[in-house]
Amino acid sequence: MSVSFVSCLLWFNRVFLRNACGYLLLFKSRHDQELKRCSMAHNCLQCIKYLMFVFNLLFWLGGCGILGVGIWLAVTQGNFATLSSSFPSLSAANLLIVTGTFVMIIGFVGCIGAIKENKCLLLSFFIMLLIIFLLELTVVILFFVYTDKIDKYAQRDLKKGLHLYGTDGNIGLTNAWSIIQTDFRCCGVSNYTDWFEVYNTTRVPDSCCLEFSENCGLHSPGTWWKAPCYETVKIWLQENLLAVGIFGLCTALVQILGLTFAMTMYCQVVKADTYCA
């Protein structure tokens, strides 16, 4: 009986040790797999981290450049390219300043979020960029849907703005009309006669003249440009529609790339926190 008992005890020990070793090996294997998975996730996170940092650094520098140009225009040219009387603040300088500021803020949030691997900042960057992208998409869709109404409103507003030409405090509008009429060789919004209502006489600004000279706008209509500025600029935009489309497409791709970087890195940070904590 004692021999049988000892034999059973030895057999039990062998089985127990074998199973214990098996469990230890299984645990070690799973632990090694987890370590390998964490290492791969960490390497992937580092790669995305630096790519996103460089992307947002360029984004931020671009915003600095846009803001700088806007400030330069505001200081040197006043309200340059202000054509609307209803929206006097809608000048090229102000648009560039606002755009540059937004781009700088978004780029800064993206840079800090990437380098710090901060989930809150990464999600904030994603949401801000997504809102801007959706707003731009909405504006484009509304523009194509209401093109005719926008055309009529724009022409009416531009004609109203002609009455501010040459008046005190409207140097931006005056400069903008002078540059457009000179460069595009046009006169007035829909016709050179638009200026007759402004001056209450048969007269146009000197920038409407075929050959510029002092008070040449008082000469006969035969010495003035006849093309309407609104249609001329519109035709120019249509002729350069490919360039405008490429610019819009590149802008959209940059934003989509930023969204992809932000969400990918956010998911990688969450995964690293979950599995490798």
TORKOLFI-452012 format. One line per 3 residues: number of its first residue (from 1); for each residue z, y, x negated of N, C-alpha, C, O. Coordinates in steps of 0.02 Angstrom, whole numbers, plus 50000, padded with zeros to 5 digits. Example, Ala and Ser with C-alpha at 12.3 -4.5 7.8 and 13.67 -1.06 7.14 Angstrom:
// TORKOLFI-452012
1 = 50390,49716,49340,50390,49775,49385,50390,49835,49340,50423,49834,49288  50354,49888,49358,50357,49947,49316,50394,50002,49355,50402,50057,49330
***
This chain:
// TORKOLFI-452012
1 = 50000,49940,49959,50000,50000,50000,50000,50063,49957,49966,50112,49971  50040,50059,49903,50045,50117,49859,49980,50130,49824,49960,50188,49815  49945,50074,49805,49880,50083,49771,49829,50113,49819,49791,50157,49800
4 = 49829,50091,49881,49783,50118,49932,49798,50191,49945,49753,50232,49954  49863,50207,49947,49883,50276,49960,49859,50322,49904,49835,50377,49916  49868,50299,49843,49846,50338,49784,49770,50346,49786,49745,50400,49771
7 = 49735,50293,49803,49661,50295,49806,49638,50346,49858,49593,50385,49847  49671,50344,49916,49654,50392,49969,49668,50464,49947,49629,50510,49960  49724,50471,49913,49742,50537,49889,49692,50564,49839,49673,50623,49841
10 = 49670,50521,49794,49620,50541,49744,49554,50558,49778,49520,50606,49760  49535,50516,49826,49472,50529,49863,49475,50595,49899,49427,50634,49899  49533,50608,49931,49542,50671,49968,49538,50731,49921,49507,50782,49938
13 = 49567,50725,49862,49564,50780,49812,49493,50793,49790,49472,50851,49783  49456,50737,49779,49386,50746,49757,49345,50782,49811,49307,50828,49797  49355,50759,49873,49318,50791,49929,49338,50864,49936,49295,50908,49944
16 = 49403,50878,49932,49427,50946,49938,49400,50991,49883,49378,51047,49896  49402,50966,49822,49377,51005,49765,49302,51017,49771,49277,51072,49756  49266,50965,49794,49194,50972,49801,49177,51025,49853,49134,51068,49843
19 = 49212,51021,49910,49200,51071,49963,49221,51141,49941,49187,51190,49955  49278,51144,49907,49301,51209,49883,49251,51240,49834,49236,51299,49838  49226,51199,49789,49176,51224,49742,49112,51246,49778,49081,51295,49760
22 = 49095,51207,49830,49035,51225,49869,49044,51292,49902,48998,51334,49901  49102,51302,49934,49116,51366,49966,49118,51424,49916,49093,51478,49931  49147,51411,49858,49149,51463,49806,49079,51482,49783,49063,51541,49774
25 = 49037,51431,49773,48968,51443,49752,48929,51481,49806,48890,51527,49791  48941,51461,49869,48908,51495,49925,48930,51568,49929,48889,51613,49938  48996,51579,49922,49023,51648,49923,48994,51689,49866,48975,51747,49876
28 = 48991,51660,49807,48964,51695,49749,48890,51711,49759,48867,51765,49741  48854,51663,49788,48783,51674,49800,48772,51732,49849,48730,51776,49838  48812,51731,49903,48806,51785,49952,48828,51852,49922,48798,51904,49935
31 = 48880,51850,49882,48903,51911,49849,48850,51939,49802,48838,51999,49799  48817,51893,49764,48763,51914,49719,48705,51944,49759,48675,51993,49737  48690,51914,49817,48636,51940,49859,48653,52010,49885,48611,52054,49885
34 = 48716,52019,49906,48738,52085,49929,48733,52137,49874,48712,52193,49885  48755,52117,49813,48751,52163,49756,48679,52181,49740,48663,52239,49726  48635,52130,49744,48564,52142,49731,48535,52188,49784,48497,52234,49768
37 = 48554,52175,49847,48530,52217,49902,48555,52289,49894,48517,52336,49904  48618,52297,49877,48647,52364,49866,48613,52399,49808,48601,52460,49810  48598,52362,49755,48565,52391,49697,48495,52415,49714,48475,52470,49694
40 = 48459,52374,49753,48391,52394,49774,48394,52455,49819,48355,52501,49812  48443,52455,49866,48450,52512,49912,48468,52576,49873,48443,52630,49888  48511,52568,49822,48531,52626,49781,48472,52654,49742,48462,52714,49739
43 = 48432,52608,49713,48372,52630,49675,48322,52665,49721,48293,52717,49703  48313,52637,49781,48267,52667,49829,48293,52736,49850,48254,52783,49856  48358,52740,49862,48389,52804,49881,48380,52857,49827,48365,52914,49843
46 = 48389,52837,49764,48382,52884,49708,48310,52910,49704,48298,52969,49691  48262,52864,49714,48191,52884,49711,48175,52934,49766,48145,52986,49753  48196,52918,49828,48183,52964,49884,48220,53029,49875,48195,53083,49892
49 = 48280,53024,49848,48322,53084,49837,48287,53135,49793,48283,53194,49811  48260,53113,49736,48228,53160,49690,48160,53183,49716,48140,53240,49703  48124,53140,49751,48061,53160,49781,48073,53215,49833,48037,53265,49836
52 = 48124,53205,49875,48140,53254,49927,48165,53319,49896,48150,53374,49920  48204,53313,49842,48229,53374,49809,48170,53415,49781,48168,53476,49790  48123,53382,49747,48065,53418,49720,48024,53448,49776,48001,53505,49771
55 = 48013,53410,49830,47975,53434,49887,48007,53497,49916,47972,53547,49928  48072,53496,49927,48106,53553,49957,48113,53611,49908,48116,53669,49929  48116,53596,49844,48117,53650,49794,48051,53688,49796,48052,53750,49794
58 = 47995,53652,49800,47930,53685,49807,47926,53723,49873,47899,53778,49876  47954,53693,49925,47957,53724,49991,47995,53790,49987,47973,53841,50014  48053,53789,49953,48095,53848,49946,48059,53902,49903,48062,53961,49920
61 = 48027,53881,49849,47990,53929,49807,47933,53961,49846,47919,54020,49838  47899,53921,49888,47846,53949,49930,47874,54001,49978,47843,54053,49989  47934,53987,50006,47966,54036,50050,47984,54100,50013,47978,54155,50040
64 = 48006,54093,49950,48021,54152,49908,47958,54194,49898,47960,54256,49901  47902,54160,49885,47839,54196,49875,47817,54233,49937,47796,54291,49933  47821,54200,49995,47802,54232,50058,47847,54292,50073,47823,54345,50094
67 = 47912,54282,50063,47960,54337,50075,47946,54396,50028,47949,54453,50049  47930,54380,49965,47915,54433,49916,47854,54474,49936,47855,54535,49930  47801,54440,49958,47740,54475,49980,47755,54518,50041,47731,54575,50046
70 = 47796,54491,50088,47814,54529,50148,47853,54592,50131,47839,54645,50159  47900,54586,50085,47940,54645,50065,47896,54696,50029,47902,54756,50040  47850,54671,49986,47805,54716,49951,47761,54755,49999,47750,54815,49992
73 = 47734,54719,50051,47693,54753,50101,47734,54805,50140,47710,54859,50154  47795,54786,50158,47837,54831,50196,47854,54895,50157,47856,54950,50185  47865,54888,50092,47884,54945,50050,47823,54989,50033,47828,55050,50036
76 = 47767,54957,50017,47709,54995,49992,47660,55015,50047,47627,55067,50041  47655,54974,50100,47604,54988,50151,47632,55005,50219,47594,55014,50267  47698,55011,50225,47727,55024,50291,47717,54963,50336,47718,54906,50312
79 = 47706,54975,50400,47692,54920,50447,47619,54900,50443,47581,54911,50490  47601,54872,50386,47531,54854,50374,47507,54804,50426,47542,54757,50443  47445,54815,50451,47413,54770,50498,47450,54766,50565,47453,54714,50596
82 = 47479,54823,50586,47508,54827,50653,47455,54853,50700,47436,54911,50696  47429,54810,50744,47376,54830,50790,47400,54834,50862,47368,54866,50903  47456,54801,50877,47479,54796,50946,47527,54854,50962,47574,54867,50926
85 = 47513,54887,51018,47558,54940,51041,47617,54911,51080,47671,54941,51082  47607,54852,51110,47661,54820,51148,47713,54788,51102,47772,54784,51119  47690,54766,51044,47735,54734,50996,47729,54768,50928,47699,54741,50882
88 = 47757,54829,50922,47750,54867,50859,47782,54833,50799,47762,54846,50742  47830,54789,50811,47863,54753,50755,47821,54694,50732,47838,54662,50681  47767,54678,50769,47726,54621,50752,47676,54641,50698,47615,54644,50710
91 = 47702,54656,50639,47659,54676,50583,47654,54618,50533,47694,54571,50535  47604,54622,50489,47595,54570,50439,47657,54565,50394,47678,54510,50377  47685,54624,50376,47744,54624,50333,47804,54589,50366,47837,54547,50335
94 = 47816,54606,50429,47873,54576,50464,47863,54502,50476,47910,54463,50469  47802,54482,50492,47788,54411,50502,47800,54371,50438,47828,54317,50439  47777,54400,50382,47787,54366,50318,47861,54363,50299,47884,54312,50272
97 = 47898,54416,50312,47969,54417,50296,48007,54365,50337,48048,54328,50311  47993,54362,50403,48026,54313,50446,48007,54242,50426,48050,54198,50421  47942,54231,50415,47919,54164,50395,47949,54142,50329,47974,54086,50322
100 = 47948,54187,50280,47976,54172,50214,48050,54157,50217,48075,54112,50183  48087,54194,50259,48160,54183,50266,48174,54115,50295,48217,54078,50271  48137,54097,50348,48146,54031,50380,48130,53975,50332,48167,53925,50327
103 = 48075,53982,50295,48055,53930,50248,48107,53922,50193,48123,53866,50173  48133,53979,50168,48185,53976,50116,48249,53941,50141,48278,53900,50106  48269,53957,50202,48330,53927,50230,48321,53851,50239,48365,53812,50220
106 = 48264,53832,50267,48251,53760,50278,48246,53724,50211,48273,53669,50203  48210,53753,50163,48204,53723,50097,48271,53716,50062,48284,53666,50029  48314,53767,50069,48380,53765,50038,48423,53710,50068,48456,53672,50032
109 = 48423,53704,50134,48461,53651,50168,48436,53582,50146,48476,53536,50134  48369,53575,50141,48341,53511,50119,48360,53494,50047,48375,53436,50033  48359,53544,50003,48377,53532,49932,48450,53510,49925,48464,53460,49892
112 = 48495,53546,49958,48566,53530,49953,48579,53462,49986,48617,53421,49959  48549,53451,50044,48558,53387,50078,48534,53328,50037,48565,53275,50037  48478,53338,50000,48451,53284,49959,48494,53270,49898,48511,53213,49883
115 = 48513,53323,49862,48549,53313,49799,48621,53290,49811,48650,53254,49770  48650,53310,49869,48718,53289,49886,48720,53225,49927,48773,53197,49939  48662,53203,49950,48657,53145,49994,48701,53154,50055,48737,53108,50076
118 = 48698,53214,50083,48740,53232,50140,48703,53219,50205,48650,53248,50218  48731,53174,50246,48698,53155,50308,48691,53213,50357,48640,53219,50391  48742,53255,50361,48741,53312,50407,48685,53361,50389,48648,53383,50433
121 = 48679,53378,50325,48626,53425,50303,48557,53394,50311,48510,53429,50330  48551,53330,50296,48486,53296,50304,48464,53296,50377,48406,53307,50392  48511,53282,50421,48495,53282,50493,48480,53352,50517,48436,53362,50559
124 = 48517,53402,50492,48504,53472,50510,48434,53493,50487,48397,53526,50525  48416,53475,50426,48349,53490,50400,48295,53458,50444,48246,53490,50461  48306,53395,50463,48257,53359,50505,48250,53394,50573,48194,53403,50597
127 = 48306,53412,50604,48304,53443,50670,48270,53511,50668,48229,53527,50710  48287,53553,50618,48256,53619,50611,48181,53614,50601,48143,53650,50633  48160,53569,50557,48089,53561,50543,48053,53533,50604,47996,53553,50618
130 = 48085,53488,50641,48055,53460,50701,48046,53512,50755,47994,53514,50789  48096,53556,50764,48092,53610,50814,48034,53656,50798,47995,53674,50842  48028,53676,50734,47973,53720,50714,47905,53687,50724,47858,53718,50748
133 = 47900,53623,50707,47838,53586,50715,47819,53582,50789,47760,53592,50806  47867,53569,50833,47853,53565,50905,47835,53633,50934,47791,53637,50977  47867,53686,50909,47850,53754,50932,47779,53772,50912,47741,53800,50952
136 = 47760,53756,50851,47692,53769,50828,47641,53731,50870,47589,53758,50890  47656,53668,50883,47612,53626,50924,47605,53654,50994,47551,53655,51023  47661,53678,51022,47660,53708,51089,47618,53771,51091,47579,53782,51138
139 = 47625,53814,51040,47587,53876,51036,47512,53861,51032,47472,53894,51065  47493,53813,50991,47422,53794,50984,47394,53769,51050,47339,53789,51070  47431,53726,51084,47408,53699,51149,47401,53755,51200,47351,53758,51236
142 = 47451,53799,51205,47448,53855,51252,47390,53902,51236,47358,53929,51281  47377,53912,51171,47322,53956,51151,47255,53929,51177,47215,53967,51203  47244,53864,51169,47180,53835,51192,47176,53831,51268,47122,53836,51296
145 = 47233,53823,51301,47233,53818,51374,47220,53887,51406,47184,53892,51455  47250,53940,51377,47246,54007,51406,47204,54054,51363,47219,54113,51358  47151,54028,51333,47109,54069,51288,47081,54130,51323,47083,54185,51295
148 = 47054,54121,51383,47023,54178,51419,47074,54232,51435,47060,54291,51426  47132,54212,51460,47184,54261,51476,47209,54298,51414,47222,54358,51416  47215,54260,51360,47238,54291,51296,47186,54341,51272,47204,54394,51247
151 = 47121,54324,51279,47067,54369,51259,47072,54436,51297,47069,54489,51266  47080,54432,51363,47082,54492,51404,47144,54534,51387,47140,54595,51381  47201,54500,51380,47263,54537,51365,47258,54570,51296,47279,54628,51288
154 = 47231,54534,51247,47226,54560,51179,47181,54622,51177,47199,54671,51145  47125,54619,51211,47079,54677,51211,47111,54737,51245,47105,54793,51222  47145,54724,51301,47178,54779,51337,47233,54811,51294,47240,54872,51292
157 = 47272,54769,51259,47327,54793,51217,47300,54831,51156,47329,54881,51135  47246,54806,51127,47216,54839,51069,47188,54908,51088,47194,54956,51049  47157,54912,51147,47130,54977,51169,47187,55027,51181,47180,55086,51166
160 = 47243,55002,51207,47301,55046,51216,47326,55070,51147,47348,55127,51140  47323,55025,51098,47346,55043,51031,47303,55094,50996,47326,55128,50951  47240,55101,51017,47195,55151,50987,47223,55222,50996,47212,55265,50953
163 = 47259,55233,51050,47286,55300,51064,47341,55319,51015,47360,55378,51011  47367,55271,50978,47418,55285,50927,47387,55298,50858,47423,55314,50811  47322,55291,50854,47287,55300,50789,47296,55372,50764,47284,55420,50800
166 = 47319,55376,50701,47326,55442,50669,47387,55481,50690,47396,55538,50668  47430,55452,50733,47490,55488,50755,47548,55476,50707,47547,55428,50668  47598,55518,50710,47656,55512,50666,47694,55446,50680,47703,55427,50737
169 = 47715,55414,50627,47753,55352,50633,47710,55290,50644,47737,55235,50653  47645,55298,50644,47600,55241,50655,47550,55233,50599,47491,55217,50610  47573,55243,50537,47530,55236,50480,47504,55165,50471,47448,55154,50447
172 = 47546,55117,50491,47525,55047,50485,47466,55032,50529,47417,55001,50507  47469,55054,50592,47414,55043,50638,47352,55081,50616,47296,55054,50619  47361,55142,50592,47304,55182,50568,47270,55147,50509,47208,55141,50507
175 = 47310,55125,50461,47281,55091,50402,47245,55026,50422,47192,55011,50396  47276,54989,50469,47247,54926,50489,47178,54936,50521,47131,54900,50505  47172,54985,50567,47107,54997,50599,47056,55023,50549,46997,55005,50553
178 = 47077,55065,50503,47031,55090,50452,47004,55033,50409,46944,55031,50394  47047,54987,50388,47026,54931,50346,46980,54884,50384,46929,54863,50358  46998,54868,50447,46957,54822,50487,46888,54851,50500,46837,54817,50491
181 = 46885,54914,50520,46819,54944,50536,46776,54952,50473,46715,54947,50477  46807,54965,50417,46769,54971,50354,46745,54904,50330,46686,54896,50312  46789,54855,50328,46772,54789,50300,46725,54749,50345,46681,54714,50321
184 = 46736,54753,50411,46695,54714,50458,46635,54753,50485,46596,54726,50524  46629,54815,50465,46573,54858,50485,46566,54859,50561,46513,54844,50589  46621,54878,50593,46623,54880,50666,46657,54944,50688,46681,54983,50646
187 = 46659,54956,50753,46690,55017,50778,46717,55006,50848,46681,54985,50893  46782,55020,50858,46813,55011,50923,46830,54939,50938,46816,54894,50898  46861,54928,50996,46880,54860,51015,46821,54823,51045,46800,54772,51019
190 = 46794,54850,51100,46735,54818,51132,46672,54860,51124,46617,54836,51138  46681,54923,51101,46623,54968,51091,46648,55030,51055,46707,55047,51059  46603,55064,51020,46624,55125,50985,46645,55179,51034,46681,55226,51015
193 = 46624,55173,51098,46643,55224,51148,46717,55219,51166,46744,55264,51199  46752,55166,51143,46824,55162,51155,46861,55222,51124,46912,55244,51150  46833,55248,51069,46865,55304,51035,46855,55370,51073,46893,55417,51062
196 = 46805,55373,51116,46793,55435,51153,46853,55452,51198,46870,55510,51207  46885,55399,51226,46943,55409,51269,47004,55432,51228,47048,55467,51253  47005,55412,51165,47062,55431,51121,47057,55505,51102,47107,55541,51105
199 = 46997,55526,51082,46987,55595,51059,46967,55643,51115,46965,55704,51106  46951,55614,51174,46926,55655,51231,46864,55694,51213,46851,55748,51238  46825,55664,51169,46761,55695,51149,46718,55641,51116,46742,55586,51103
202 = 46655,55658,51102,46610,55610,51069,46625,55609,50995,46593,55643,50954  46676,55568,50978,46699,55565,50908,46730,55496,50894,46758,55463,50938  46723,55475,50831,46754,55412,50809,46788,55425,50742,46774,55475,50710
205 = 46833,55380,50720,46863,55389,50653,46810,55385,50598,46757,55355,50608  46823,55414,50542,46775,55414,50486,46762,55343,50460,46710,55331,50429  46808,55297,50473,46799,55228,50450,46744,55192,50489,46725,55136,50471
208 = 46719,55224,50543,46664,55195,50583,46595,55214,50555,46544,55188,50578  46594,55257,50507,46530,55283,50483,46493,55234,50438,46524,55197,50399  46426,55233,50443,46385,55191,50400,46394,55212,50327,46399,55170,50283
211 = 46396,55278,50315,46409,55305,50249,46468,55353,50256,46464,55405,50289  46523,55335,50223,46585,55373,50231,46579,55442,50200,46555,55451,50144  46603,55491,50238,46610,55560,50213,46660,55595,50258,46676,55572,50312
214 = 46686,55650,50235,46736,55687,50273,46708,55711,50340,46655,55743,50342  46744,55694,50395,46725,55713,50463,46657,55685,50484,46623,55714,50527  46637,55629,50454,46573,55599,50474,46577,55570,50545,46525,55555,50575
217 = 46639,55561,50570,46646,55535,50638,46626,55585,50692,46623,55568,50751  46613,55648,50671,46590,55699,50719,46515,55701,50724,46488,55737,50766  46481,55662,50682,46407,55663,50682,46380,55623,50740,46419,55601,50783
220 = 46316,55614,50743,46283,55578,50798,46298,55504,50795,46312,55477,50741  46296,55470,50853,46309,55397,50855,46264,55355,50810,46281,55298,50793  46207,55383,50791,46162,55345,50748,46190,55333,50678,46164,55291,50641
223 = 46243,55370,50660,46273,55362,50593,46336,55318,50594,46372,55313,50545  46349,55286,50652,46409,55245,50660,46391,55171,50665,46336,55152,50684  46442,55129,50649,46434,55058,50661,46435,55046,50736,46474,55078,50772
226 = 46394,55001,50761,46389,54988,50833,46426,54923,50854,46444,54916,50913  46437,54877,50808,46467,54812,50826,46539,54820,50849,46577,54858,50818  46559,54786,50903,46629,54788,50925,46674,54748,50878,46657,54692,50859
229 = 46731,54776,50861,46775,54744,50811,46805,54678,50837,46812,54630,50800  46822,54677,50901,46853,54616,50928,46807,54557,50922,46827,54504,50898  46746,54565,50944,46697,54510,50941,46677,54494,50869,46666,54436,50852
232 = 46673,54545,50827,46654,54534,50757,46707,54492,50721,46690,54445,50685  46770,54510,50730,46824,54471,50699,46827,54401,50728,46840,54353,50692  46815,54396,50793,46816,54330,50827,46761,54285,50799,46772,54226,50787
235 = 46702,54313,50789,46646,54275,50761,46662,54254,50689,46646,54198,50669  46693,54299,50651,46712,54283,50582,46761,54225,50580,46755,54181,50537  46808,54225,50626,46857,54170,50630,46822,54105,50648,46839,54052,50621
238 = 46774,54108,50694,46738,54048,50714,46696,54021,50656,46690,53960,50647  46667,54066,50617,46628,54045,50559,46671,54014,50505,46648,53972,50466  46734,54035,50502,46781,54009,50453,46831,53961,50485,46886,53951,50460
241 = 46810,53931,50541,46854,53886,50578,46874,53826,50536,46930,53800,50543  46829,53803,50492,46845,53745,50450,46903,53761,50403,46950,53721,50395  46900,53821,50372,46955,53841,50327,47020,53849,50365,47073,53829,50341
244 = 47016,53879,50425,47076,53888,50466,47104,53820,50486,47164,53809,50486  47058,53773,50505,47079,53706,50524,47112,53668,50467,47162,53634,50476  47082,53675,50407,47111,53641,50348,47180,53669,50332,47226,53631,50316
247 = 47187,53735,50337,47252,53766,50325,47304,53741,50375,47360,53724,50357  47284,53739,50439,47330,53714,50491,47348,53641,50481,47405,53621,50490  47297,53601,50462,47309,53529,50451,47356,53519,50391,47401,53477,50394
250 = 47345,53557,50337,47389,53551,50278,47461,53571,50295,47508,53539,50272  47468,53624,50335,47535,53645,50356,47569,53590,50396,47628,53576,50385  47532,53560,50443,47560,53505,50483,47579,53445,50440,47631,53414,50451
253 = 47535,53428,50392,47549,53371,50348,47611,53382,50305,47651,53336,50295  47619,53443,50281,47678,53459,50241,47741,53451,50283,47791,53424,50259  47739,53475,50345,47796,53469,50389,47811,53396,50406,47869,53375,50407
256 = 47759,53357,50420,47768,53285,50435,47796,53249,50375,47838,53205,50381  47772,53268,50315,47798,53238,50254,47872,53254,50245,47912,53211,50226  47891,53316,50259,47961,53336,50255,48004,53298,50305,48059,53276,50289
259 = 47978,53289,50366,48014,53251,50417,48023,53178,50396,48077,53148,50405  47970,53150,50367,47973,53080,50344,48024,53071,50288,48064,53024,50289  48022,53116,50239,48070,53113,50183,48142,53118,50210,48185,53079,50190
262 = 48153,53166,50255,48221,53178,50280,48248,53117,50317,48304,53096,50305  48208,53090,50363,48232,53033,50403,48239,52970,50361,48287,52932,50371  48192,52960,50314,48197,52901,50270,48260,52904,50228,48296,52855,50221
265 = 48274,52962,50199,48333,52969,50157,48397,52964,50199,48446,52934,50177  48395,52992,50259,48454,52987,50303,48470,52914,50319,48528,52894,50316  48418,52875,50334,48428,52803,50349,48453,52766,50288,48496,52721,50294
268 = 48428,52784,50228,48450,52750,50167,48523,52767,50151,48560,52724,50127  48544,52829,50165,48614,52848,50154,48659,52810,50202,48713,52787,50183  48638,52806,50265,48677,52769,50315,48682,52696,50295,48736,52666,50299
271 = 48627,52666,50273,48626,52596,50253,48671,52585,50192,48708,52536,50189  48669,52630,50143,48711,52624,50084,48785,52629,50102,48826,52593,50074  48800,52674,50148,48871,52682,50170,48895,52620,50208,48954,52602,50204
274 = 48849,52588,50244,48868,52531,50285,48877,52467,50245,48927,52432,50253  48828,52453,50201,48829,52388,50165,48862,52391,50097,48884,52340,50070  48865,52450,50068,48889,52455,49999,48953,52495,49993,48971,52518,49939
277 = 48988,52503,50049,49050,52542,50048,49105,52503,50011,49161,52527,50005
***
